Amino acid sequence: MSIALSANPYISSSGIVTVYLLLIVFAVLAFLVVVLSVGHKLMQAAGKMRKSKKHVEEAVALPSAPAQVLSNADEEAEVAAITAAITMILQAEAPQKTVKFVVRKIERV
């Protein structure tokens, strides 16, 4: 039986070439999977950062109260607005979490 296989020298060399080519194909496919998955994660992170940056810019763009003495009702409304803006920003960063916090002190700079 080995005499029949040894009569054709191309059978043994073509098998080795086939194995090498299959290894190369699978290595390239694995490389592509890694590159595409890393790219996907980077794009997700960039989208989250862009979304949170948009919310921060919206919160910063809120009109501020004039620099005058505010009544107690106006101060409460201002605290409520600031609390709502902070809640929006925190919810944009982690939408699955429930955000619970209290604004204790607001100082004008």
N, C-alpha and C positions, 0 to 999 in steps of 0.2 A: 504494500500500500504506500509506503514512503517513496518507493521508486516512481509511482505515478505522479505524486506531488512534486518530487524533485525534478521531474522531467520538464515541468513548466516553471521557470524561475520568476515569472511575473506574478504568480499567485501569492507568493510570500511577500513580495515588495508592495503589491497593491493593497494588501491587508494592513500593512504598517502605515502606508500613506493615508488610508481611509481613517484609521484610528487617530492619527495626528490631525487631520483636517476636522474631525468631529470634536476633538479637544479644543482646537482653535475656535471653532464656531461657538461652542458652549462658553468658552472664556470671554469671547466678545459679547455674547448675550448677557452674561453675568455682569460685565462691566457696564453695559448699557442700563441694566436694571438698577445698579447702584447709582449711576449718574442721574438717571431720571427720578429716583426716589429722593435723592439729596436736593435736586432742583425743585421738586414738588414741596418739600418741607421749607425750603428757603422762600418760595413764593407764598406759602401760607403765612409764614412769619412776617413777610413784608406787607401782606394784606392786613394782618392784625395791627401792625404798627401804623399803617396808613389810616386805618379806621379809628384807632385811638387818638391819633394826631388830629384828625378831623373833629372829634368830639372835644378835645382840649381847646382847639381854636374856636369852636362854637361857644364853649363856656367862657373863654377869655373875652370874647366879643360881646358878652352881655353888657348892656349899658350900666354904668356905675351911678350911684346916687350922688347928687351934688354935695360939695363939702359944706354942709350946713347942719345945724342941729336937727335931728330927726325926732319925731314923736315916738312914743313907745310902740304904737301900732306899726309905724314905718320901720322901726328897728326889727320887729318881729317878722315883717314881710321880707326885709333884707336877709335876715338869717334863714328864712324859709327858702329864698331864691338861691342863696349860696349852698345850702344843704342839698337842694335839688340838683344843682350843677355838679356838685361833687359826687352825688349818687349816680348821675348819668355817666360821669367819667369812669367810676369804679365798675359799673355794670358793663360798660364797653370793654374794659380790660378783662373781666372774668364774668361772662354772661350766665354761667351755670351757678355761680355762688349768690347767696342772698347777702346783700350788704347791709350791715347794721352799724350805725355810728351816730354820734351826737356832736354838733358843733357847740363847743363850750365857750369859746371866746373869739371875737373878731376884732382885730386891730387895724386901723388905717395906717398905711405906710406913706 
